[in-house]
C-alpha cells in the first residue's frame, strides 16, 4: 500500500477552508456588536403612561393644518443660508409672530437642524412671510417640518432650493 498524500493536515487547502467559514462568521458578529455599541438608538421614544405621545400630537397638529387649508413654500438659499417661508393664508386670519422650522435627518438625531423664523412683511398677494437663517445648510435627505404651537406642515427635502410644505396626512401613526 502506497500513500500518495504525504503533506501534514495543516498544509492542505480543505481544512483551512472549512475553518475559515465559521471564523468569518465570528468576525462579522463581533463587528456587528462593535457597531451597535458605537451608535445610539436616537429614533426610539418611550412614552410615559397616560401621557399623549409625540405621534398623537403630530397627527392632531397635521389634522388641524389640513382643516385650516394651510400650505407653505420654503426657499432655502444654499450660499447664504437664508430661509424664507411664504404661507397660503387658508382659513386662518391671524399669523403667528414666530414659527419653528426643523430639518430632521432620517437616521441620526445629531444631524438635525432647528431654526426660529420671524414674521416679515407680507408678499405682493398679501400672504404672510417668515424669514430665518441657517448657519450651515444641511446636505442630503431630510424631513422638513414647519410648525407653530397648534399646527404643522411637512415634506421631504433632498437638497432642492424650493420646497412645498403641506399637512402630513399619515393616519398610520
LOKE-29207 format. One record per residue (C-alpha): residue number from 1; x negated, y negated, z negated; residue in one letter. Coordinates in Angstrom, 3 decimals, padded with zeros to 6 digits. Layout:
<pts>
<pt><segu>NUM</segu><xx>X</xx><yy>Y</yy><zz>Z</zz><drenfi>a</drenfi></pt>
...
</pts>
This chain:
<pts>
<pt><segu>1</segu><xx>000.000</xx><yy>000.000</yy><zz>000.000</zz><drenfi>x</drenfi></pt>
<pt><segu>2</segu><xx>-001.483</xx><yy>-003.293</yy><zz>001.158</zz><drenfi>x</drenfi></pt>
<pt><segu>3</segu><xx>-000.397</xx><yy>-006.553</yy><zz>-000.460</zz><drenfi>x</drenfi></pt>
<pt><segu>4</segu><xx>-000.005</xx><yy>-009.380</yy><zz>002.040</zz><drenfi>x</drenfi></pt>
<pt><segu>5</segu><xx>000.741</xx><yy>-012.150</yy><zz>-000.442</zz><drenfi>x</drenfi></pt>
<pt><segu>6</segu><xx>-002.474</xx><yy>-012.976</yy><zz>-002.218</zz><drenfi>x</drenfi></pt>
<pt><segu>7</segu><xx>-001.726</xx><yy>-016.556</yy><zz>-003.415</zz><drenfi>x</drenfi></pt>
<pt><segu>8</segu><xx>-000.524</xx><yy>-017.146</yy><zz>-007.010</zz><drenfi>x</drenfi></pt>
<pt><segu>9</segu><xx>003.078</xx><yy>-018.352</yy><zz>-007.505</zz><drenfi>x</drenfi></pt>
<pt><segu>10</segu><xx>002.138</xx><yy>-021.981</yy><zz>-008.145</zz><drenfi>x</drenfi></pt>
<pt><segu>11</segu><xx>000.574</xx><yy>-022.221</yy><zz>-004.692</zz><drenfi>x</drenfi></pt>
<pt><segu>12</segu><xx>003.756</xx><yy>-021.098</yy><zz>-002.993</zz><drenfi>x</drenfi></pt>
<pt><segu>13</segu><xx>006.292</xx><yy>-023.541</yy><zz>-001.466</zz><drenfi>x</drenfi></pt>
<pt><segu>14</segu><xx>009.583</xx><yy>-021.997</yy><zz>-002.622</zz><drenfi>x</drenfi></pt>
<pt><segu>15</segu><xx>009.101</xx><yy>-022.053</yy><zz>-006.410</zz><drenfi>x</drenfi></pt>
<pt><segu>16</segu><xx>008.300</xx><yy>-025.797</yy><zz>-006.280</zz><drenfi>x</drenfi></pt>
<pt><segu>17</segu><xx>011.254</xx><yy>-026.450</yy><zz>-004.000</zz><drenfi>x</drenfi></pt>
<pt><segu>18</segu><xx>013.570</xx><yy>-024.674</yy><zz>-006.438</zz><drenfi>x</drenfi></pt>
<pt><segu>19</segu><xx>012.103</xx><yy>-026.592</yy><zz>-009.403</zz><drenfi>x</drenfi></pt>
<pt><segu>20</segu><xx>012.411</xx><yy>-029.928</yy><zz>-007.565</zz><drenfi>x</drenfi></pt>
<pt><segu>21</segu><xx>016.205</xx><yy>-029.712</yy><zz>-007.197</zz><drenfi>x</drenfi></pt>
<pt><segu>22</segu><xx>017.117</xx><yy>-029.772</yy><zz>-010.921</zz><drenfi>x</drenfi></pt>
<pt><segu>23</segu><xx>014.196</xx><yy>-032.109</yy><zz>-011.666</zz><drenfi>x</drenfi></pt>
<pt><segu>24</segu><xx>015.565</xx><yy>-034.698</yy><zz>-009.229</zz><drenfi>x</drenfi></pt>
<pt><segu>25</segu><xx>018.995</xx><yy>-034.443</yy><zz>-010.914</zz><drenfi>x</drenfi></pt>
<pt><segu>26</segu><xx>017.375</xx><yy>-035.142</yy><zz>-014.300</zz><drenfi>x</drenfi></pt>
<pt><segu>27</segu><xx>015.526</xx><yy>-038.187</yy><zz>-012.908</zz><drenfi>x</drenfi></pt>
<pt><segu>28</segu><xx>018.736</xx><yy>-039.512</yy><zz>-011.310</zz><drenfi>x</drenfi></pt>
<pt><segu>29</segu><xx>020.639</xx><yy>-039.010</yy><zz>-014.566</zz><drenfi>x</drenfi></pt>
<pt><segu>30</segu><xx>018.023</xx><yy>-040.874</yy><zz>-016.597</zz><drenfi>x</drenfi></pt>
<pt><segu>31</segu><xx>018.002</xx><yy>-043.701</yy><zz>-014.027</zz><drenfi>x</drenfi></pt>
<pt><segu>32</segu><xx>021.801</xx><yy>-043.981</yy><zz>-014.248</zz><drenfi>x</drenfi></pt>
<pt><segu>33</segu><xx>021.592</xx><yy>-044.061</yy><zz>-018.051</zz><drenfi>x</drenfi></pt>
<pt><segu>34</segu><xx>018.961</xx><yy>-046.826</yy><zz>-017.910</zz><drenfi>x</drenfi></pt>
<pt><segu>35</segu><xx>021.114</xx><yy>-048.906</yy><zz>-015.512</zz><drenfi>x</drenfi></pt>
<pt><segu>36</segu><xx>024.181</xx><yy>-048.531</yy><zz>-017.734</zz><drenfi>x</drenfi></pt>
<pt><segu>37</segu><xx>022.221</xx><yy>-049.658</yy><zz>-020.800</zz><drenfi>x</drenfi></pt>
<pt><segu>38</segu><xx>020.910</xx><yy>-052.784</yy><zz>-018.997</zz><drenfi>x</drenfi></pt>
<pt><segu>39</segu><xx>024.311</xx><yy>-054.193</yy><zz>-017.918</zz><drenfi>x</drenfi></pt>
<pt><segu>40</segu><xx>027.347</xx><yy>-055.267</yy><zz>-019.930</zz><drenfi>x</drenfi></pt>
<pt><segu>41</segu><xx>030.998</xx><yy>-054.452</yy><zz>-019.474</zz><drenfi>x</drenfi></pt>
<pt><segu>42</segu><xx>031.954</xx><yy>-058.076</yy><zz>-018.851</zz><drenfi>x</drenfi></pt>
<pt><segu>43</segu><xx>035.154</xx><yy>-057.208</yy><zz>-016.995</zz><drenfi>x</drenfi></pt>
<pt><segu>44</segu><xx>036.744</xx><yy>-055.228</yy><zz>-019.827</zz><drenfi>x</drenfi></pt>
<pt><segu>45</segu><xx>039.189</xx><yy>-057.189</yy><zz>-022.010</zz><drenfi>x</drenfi></pt>
<pt><segu>46</segu><xx>040.742</xx><yy>-055.639</yy><zz>-025.098</zz><drenfi>x</drenfi></pt>
<pt><segu>47</segu><xx>043.936</xx><yy>-057.479</yy><zz>-026.115</zz><drenfi>x</drenfi></pt>
<pt><segu>48</segu><xx>044.942</xx><yy>-057.760</yy><zz>-029.731</zz><drenfi>x</drenfi></pt>
<pt><segu>49</segu><xx>048.146</xx><yy>-056.081</yy><zz>-030.770</zz><drenfi>x</drenfi></pt>
<pt><segu>50</segu><xx>051.228</xx><yy>-058.293</yy><zz>-030.440</zz><drenfi>x</drenfi></pt>
<pt><segu>51</segu><xx>049.332</xx><yy>-060.984</yy><zz>-028.523</zz><drenfi>x</drenfi></pt>
<pt><segu>52</segu><xx>050.230</xx><yy>-061.903</yy><zz>-024.954</zz><drenfi>x</drenfi></pt>
<pt><segu>53</segu><xx>047.384</xx><yy>-060.701</yy><zz>-022.767</zz><drenfi>x</drenfi></pt>
<pt><segu>54</segu><xx>045.492</xx><yy>-062.882</yy><zz>-020.324</zz><drenfi>x</drenfi></pt>
<pt><segu>55</segu><xx>047.024</xx><yy>-060.925</yy><zz>-017.444</zz><drenfi>x</drenfi></pt>
<pt><segu>56</segu><xx>050.518</xx><yy>-061.760</yy><zz>-018.713</zz><drenfi>x</drenfi></pt>
<pt><segu>57</segu><xx>049.623</xx><yy>-065.470</yy><zz>-018.943</zz><drenfi>x</drenfi></pt>
<pt><segu>58</segu><xx>048.158</xx><yy>-065.403</yy><zz>-015.418</zz><drenfi>x</drenfi></pt>
<pt><segu>59</segu><xx>051.270</xx><yy>-063.792</yy><zz>-013.934</zz><drenfi>x</drenfi></pt>
<pt><segu>60</segu><xx>053.543</xx><yy>-066.308</yy><zz>-015.687</zz><drenfi>x</drenfi></pt>
<pt><segu>61</segu><xx>051.409</xx><yy>-069.256</yy><zz>-014.509</zz><drenfi>x</drenfi></pt>
<pt><segu>62</segu><xx>051.356</xx><yy>-067.969</yy><zz>-010.906</zz><drenfi>x</drenfi></pt>
<pt><segu>63</segu><xx>055.106</xx><yy>-067.408</yy><zz>-011.002</zz><drenfi>x</drenfi></pt>
<pt><segu>64</segu><xx>055.658</xx><yy>-070.999</yy><zz>-012.159</zz><drenfi>x</drenfi></pt>
<pt><segu>65</segu><xx>053.414</xx><yy>-072.327</yy><zz>-009.362</zz><drenfi>x</drenfi></pt>
<pt><segu>66</segu><xx>055.420</xx><yy>-070.288</yy><zz>-006.864</zz><drenfi>x</drenfi></pt>
<pt><segu>67</segu><xx>058.718</xx><yy>-071.604</yy><zz>-008.227</zz><drenfi>x</drenfi></pt>
<pt><segu>68</segu><xx>057.415</xx><yy>-075.186</yy><zz>-008.020</zz><drenfi>x</drenfi></pt>
<pt><segu>69</segu><xx>056.208</xx><yy>-074.647</yy><zz>-004.438</zz><drenfi>x</drenfi></pt>
<pt><segu>70</segu><xx>052.633</xx><yy>-075.692</yy><zz>-005.201</zz><drenfi>x</drenfi></pt>
<pt><segu>71</segu><xx>049.730</xx><yy>-075.208</yy><zz>-002.803</zz><drenfi>x</drenfi></pt>
<pt><segu>72</segu><xx>046.312</xx><yy>-076.814</yy><zz>-002.545</zz><drenfi>x</drenfi></pt>
<pt><segu>73</segu><xx>043.423</xx><yy>-077.346</yy><zz>-000.162</zz><drenfi>x</drenfi></pt>
<pt><segu>74</segu><xx>039.897</xx><yy>-077.292</yy><zz>-001.618</zz><drenfi>x</drenfi></pt>
<pt><segu>75</segu><xx>036.980</xx><yy>-078.864</yy><zz>000.244</zz><drenfi>x</drenfi></pt>
<pt><segu>76</segu><xx>033.513</xx><yy>-077.941</yy><zz>-001.015</zz><drenfi>x</drenfi></pt>
<pt><segu>77</segu><xx>030.531</xx><yy>-079.889</yy><zz>000.311</zz><drenfi>x</drenfi></pt>
<pt><segu>78</segu><xx>027.632</xx><yy>-077.437</yy><zz>000.038</zz><drenfi>x</drenfi></pt>
<pt><segu>79</segu><xx>024.947</xx><yy>-080.104</yy><zz>000.386</zz><drenfi>x</drenfi></pt>
<pt><segu>80</segu><xx>026.193</xx><yy>-082.394</yy><zz>-002.410</zz><drenfi>x</drenfi></pt>
<pt><segu>81</segu><xx>028.338</xx><yy>-080.030</yy><zz>-004.486</zz><drenfi>x</drenfi></pt>
<pt><segu>82</segu><xx>031.373</xx><yy>-082.357</yy><zz>-004.373</zz><drenfi>x</drenfi></pt>
<pt><segu>83</segu><xx>034.703</xx><yy>-080.543</yy><zz>-004.732</zz><drenfi>x</drenfi></pt>
<pt><segu>84</segu><xx>037.888</xx><yy>-082.278</yy><zz>-003.513</zz><drenfi>x</drenfi></pt>
<pt><segu>85</segu><xx>041.353</xx><yy>-080.808</yy><zz>-004.080</zz><drenfi>x</drenfi></pt>
<pt><segu>86</segu><xx>044.466</xx><yy>-082.072</yy><zz>-002.278</zz><drenfi>x</drenfi></pt>
<pt><segu>87</segu><xx>047.739</xx><yy>-080.621</yy><zz>-003.538</zz><drenfi>x</drenfi></pt>
<pt><segu>88</segu><xx>051.073</xx><yy>-080.424</yy><zz>-001.858</zz><drenfi>x</drenfi></pt>
<pt><segu>89</segu><xx>053.451</xx><yy>-082.012</yy><zz>-004.312</zz><drenfi>x</drenfi></pt>
<pt><segu>90</segu><xx>056.103</xx><yy>-079.268</yy><zz>-004.354</zz><drenfi>x</drenfi></pt>
<pt><segu>91</segu><xx>058.919</xx><yy>-079.797</yy><zz>-006.882</zz><drenfi>x</drenfi></pt>
<pt><segu>92</segu><xx>056.518</xx><yy>-081.371</yy><zz>-009.362</zz><drenfi>x</drenfi></pt>
<pt><segu>93</segu><xx>056.749</xx><yy>-085.155</yy><zz>-009.789</zz><drenfi>x</drenfi></pt>
<pt><segu>94</segu><xx>054.043</xx><yy>-085.662</yy><zz>-012.423</zz><drenfi>x</drenfi></pt>
<pt><segu>95</segu><xx>050.479</xx><yy>-084.611</yy><zz>-011.651</zz><drenfi>x</drenfi></pt>
<pt><segu>96</segu><xx>048.066</xx><yy>-083.732</yy><zz>-014.476</zz><drenfi>x</drenfi></pt>
<pt><segu>97</segu><xx>045.075</xx><yy>-086.009</yy><zz>-015.041</zz><drenfi>x</drenfi></pt>
<pt><segu>98</segu><xx>042.603</xx><yy>-083.104</yy><zz>-015.001</zz><drenfi>x</drenfi></pt>
<pt><segu>99</segu><xx>042.537</xx><yy>-079.622</yy><zz>-013.504</zz><drenfi>x</drenfi></pt>
<pt><segu>100</segu><xx>040.210</xx><yy>-076.680</yy><zz>-014.090</zz><drenfi>x</drenfi></pt>
<pt><segu>101</segu><xx>038.535</xx><yy>-075.115</yy><zz>-011.060</zz><drenfi>x</drenfi></pt>
<pt><segu>102</segu><xx>036.942</xx><yy>-071.713</yy><zz>-011.632</zz><drenfi>x</drenfi></pt>
<pt><segu>103</segu><xx>034.782</xx><yy>-069.644</yy><zz>-009.334</zz><drenfi>x</drenfi></pt>
<pt><segu>104</segu><xx>034.683</xx><yy>-066.110</yy><zz>-010.773</zz><drenfi>x</drenfi></pt>
<pt><segu>105</segu><xx>032.215</xx><yy>-063.565</yy><zz>-009.456</zz><drenfi>x</drenfi></pt>
<pt><segu>106</segu><xx>033.860</xx><yy>-060.172</yy><zz>-008.835</zz><drenfi>x</drenfi></pt>
<pt><segu>107</segu><xx>031.249</xx><yy>-058.234</yy><zz>-010.824</zz><drenfi>x</drenfi></pt>
<pt><segu>108</segu><xx>029.063</xx><yy>-060.454</yy><zz>-013.011</zz><drenfi>x</drenfi></pt>
<pt><segu>109</segu><xx>030.536</xx><yy>-062.868</yy><zz>-015.564</zz><drenfi>x</drenfi></pt>
<pt><segu>110</segu><xx>027.230</xx><yy>-064.719</yy><zz>-015.968</zz><drenfi>x</drenfi></pt>
<pt><segu>111</segu><xx>027.563</xx><yy>-065.996</yy><zz>-012.359</zz><drenfi>x</drenfi></pt>
<pt><segu>112</segu><xx>030.959</xx><yy>-067.620</yy><zz>-012.970</zz><drenfi>x</drenfi></pt>
<pt><segu>113</segu><xx>031.261</xx><yy>-071.389</yy><zz>-012.474</zz><drenfi>x</drenfi></pt>
<pt><segu>114</segu><xx>033.851</xx><yy>-073.707</yy><zz>-014.025</zz><drenfi>x</drenfi></pt>
<pt><segu>115</segu><xx>034.277</xx><yy>-077.436</yy><zz>-013.471</zz><drenfi>x</drenfi></pt>
<pt><segu>116</segu><xx>036.835</xx><yy>-080.029</yy><zz>-014.501</zz><drenfi>x</drenfi></pt>
<pt><segu>117</segu><xx>038.426</xx><yy>-082.026</yy><zz>-011.687</zz><drenfi>x</drenfi></pt>
<pt><segu>118</segu><xx>039.576</xx><yy>-085.587</yy><zz>-012.378</zz><drenfi>x</drenfi></pt>
<pt><segu>119</segu><xx>042.507</xx><yy>-087.250</yy><zz>-010.658</zz><drenfi>x</drenfi></pt>
<pt><segu>120</segu><xx>041.587</xx><yy>-089.690</yy><zz>-007.868</zz><drenfi>x</drenfi></pt>
<pt><segu>121</segu><xx>043.560</xx><yy>-091.912</yy><zz>-005.506</zz><drenfi>x</drenfi></pt>
<pt><segu>122</segu><xx>046.309</xx><yy>-090.131</yy><zz>-003.508</zz><drenfi>x</drenfi></pt>
<pt><segu>123</segu><xx>045.662</xx><yy>-089.343</yy><zz>000.144</zz><drenfi>x</drenfi></pt>
<pt><segu>124</segu><xx>047.370</xx><yy>-091.155</yy><zz>003.064</zz><drenfi>x</drenfi></pt>
<pt><segu>125</segu><xx>050.513</xx><yy>-088.992</yy><zz>002.762</zz><drenfi>x</drenfi></pt>
<pt><segu>126</segu><xx>050.847</xx><yy>-089.564</yy><zz>-000.988</zz><drenfi>x</drenfi></pt>
<pt><segu>127</segu><xx>049.607</xx><yy>-086.127</yy><zz>-002.047</zz><drenfi>x</drenfi></pt>
<pt><segu>128</segu><xx>047.661</xx><yy>-086.089</yy><zz>-005.322</zz><drenfi>x</drenfi></pt>
<pt><segu>129</segu><xx>043.864</xx><yy>-085.642</yy><zz>-005.101</zz><drenfi>x</drenfi></pt>
<pt><segu>130</segu><xx>041.329</xx><yy>-084.426</yy><zz>-007.675</zz><drenfi>x</drenfi></pt>
<pt><segu>131</segu><xx>037.536</xx><yy>-084.624</yy><zz>-007.446</zz><drenfi>x</drenfi></pt>
<pt><segu>132</segu><xx>034.739</xx><yy>-082.783</yy><zz>-009.256</zz><drenfi>x</drenfi></pt>
<pt><segu>133</segu><xx>031.141</xx><yy>-081.768</yy><zz>-008.778</zz><drenfi>x</drenfi></pt>
<pt><segu>134</segu><xx>029.171</xx><yy>-078.500</yy><zz>-008.844</zz><drenfi>x</drenfi></pt>
<pt><segu>135</segu><xx>025.570</xx><yy>-078.788</yy><zz>-010.000</zz><drenfi>x</drenfi></pt>
<pt><segu>136</segu><xx>024.774</xx><yy>-075.909</yy><zz>-007.658</zz><drenfi>x</drenfi></pt>
<pt><segu>137</segu><xx>027.318</xx><yy>-074.459</yy><zz>-005.231</zz><drenfi>x</drenfi></pt>
<pt><segu>138</segu><xx>027.634</xx><yy>-070.689</yy><zz>-005.707</zz><drenfi>x</drenfi></pt>
<pt><segu>139</segu><xx>026.654</xx><yy>-068.334</yy><zz>-002.885</zz><drenfi>x</drenfi></pt>
<pt><segu>140</segu><xx>028.520</xx><yy>-065.202</yy><zz>-001.854</zz><drenfi>x</drenfi></pt>
<pt><segu>141</segu><xx>032.017</xx><yy>-063.918</yy><zz>-002.613</zz><drenfi>x</drenfi></pt>
<pt><segu>142</segu><xx>034.024</xx><yy>-065.416</yy><zz>-005.492</zz><drenfi>x</drenfi></pt>
<pt><segu>143</segu><xx>037.598</xx><yy>-065.640</yy><zz>-006.731</zz><drenfi>x</drenfi></pt>
<pt><segu>144</segu><xx>038.657</xx><yy>-069.300</yy><zz>-006.803</zz><drenfi>x</drenfi></pt>
<pt><segu>145</segu><xx>041.291</xx><yy>-070.408</yy><zz>-009.316</zz><drenfi>x</drenfi></pt>
<pt><segu>146</segu><xx>042.759</xx><yy>-073.876</yy><zz>-009.732</zz><drenfi>x</drenfi></pt>
<pt><segu>147</segu><xx>044.820</xx><yy>-074.244</yy><zz>-012.882</zz><drenfi>x</drenfi></pt>
<pt><segu>148</segu><xx>046.497</xx><yy>-076.653</yy><zz>-015.196</zz><drenfi>x</drenfi></pt>
<pt><segu>149</segu><xx>047.869</xx><yy>-075.807</yy><zz>-018.630</zz><drenfi>x</drenfi></pt>
<pt><segu>150</segu><xx>051.076</xx><yy>-074.483</yy><zz>-017.034</zz><drenfi>x</drenfi></pt>
<pt><segu>151</segu><xx>050.379</xx><yy>-073.123</yy><zz>-013.533</zz><drenfi>x</drenfi></pt>
<pt><segu>152</segu><xx>047.619</xx><yy>-071.581</yy><zz>-011.444</zz><drenfi>x</drenfi></pt>
<pt><segu>153</segu><xx>046.696</xx><yy>-071.218</yy><zz>-007.780</zz><drenfi>x</drenfi></pt>
<pt><segu>154</segu><xx>044.124</xx><yy>-068.775</yy><zz>-006.457</zz><drenfi>x</drenfi></pt>
<pt><segu>155</segu><xx>042.319</xx><yy>-067.472</yy><zz>-003.384</zz><drenfi>x</drenfi></pt>
<pt><segu>156</segu><xx>039.244</xx><yy>-065.505</yy><zz>-002.411</zz><drenfi>x</drenfi></pt>
<pt><segu>157</segu><xx>036.238</xx><yy>-067.617</yy><zz>-001.383</zz><drenfi>x</drenfi></pt>
<pt><segu>158</segu><xx>033.488</xx><yy>-066.331</yy><zz>000.927</zz><drenfi>x</drenfi></pt>
<pt><segu>159</segu><xx>031.425</xx><yy>-069.486</yy><zz>001.303</zz><drenfi>x</drenfi></pt>
<pt><segu>160</segu><xx>033.669</xx><yy>-071.458</yy><zz>003.638</zz><drenfi>x</drenfi></pt>
<pt><segu>161</segu><xx>033.883</xx><yy>-075.255</yy><zz>003.322</zz><drenfi>x</drenfi></pt>
<pt><segu>162</segu><xx>037.703</xx><yy>-075.400</yy><zz>003.142</zz><drenfi>x</drenfi></pt>
<pt><segu>163</segu><xx>039.878</xx><yy>-073.048</yy><zz>001.129</zz><drenfi>x</drenfi></pt>
<pt><segu>164</segu><xx>043.683</xx><yy>-072.827</yy><zz>000.867</zz><drenfi>x</drenfi></pt>
<pt><segu>165</segu><xx>044.952</xx><yy>-072.047</yy><zz>-002.635</zz><drenfi>x</drenfi></pt>
<pt><segu>166</segu><xx>048.368</xx><yy>-070.508</yy><zz>-003.220</zz><drenfi>x</drenfi></pt>
<pt><segu>167</segu><xx>050.152</xx><yy>-068.868</yy><zz>-006.132</zz><drenfi>x</drenfi></pt>
<pt><segu>168</segu><xx>048.811</xx><yy>-065.389</yy><zz>-006.798</zz><drenfi>x</drenfi></pt>
<pt><segu>169</segu><xx>051.859</xx><yy>-063.164</yy><zz>-006.486</zz><drenfi>x</drenfi></pt>
<pt><segu>170</segu><xx>050.269</xx><yy>-059.969</yy><zz>-007.784</zz><drenfi>x</drenfi></pt>
<pt><segu>171</segu><xx>053.045</xx><yy>-058.344</yy><zz>-009.736</zz><drenfi>x</drenfi></pt>
<pt><segu>172</segu><xx>050.896</xx><yy>-055.264</yy><zz>-010.333</zz><drenfi>x</drenfi></pt>
<pt><segu>173</segu><xx>049.276</xx><yy>-056.702</yy><zz>-013.485</zz><drenfi>x</drenfi></pt>
</pts>
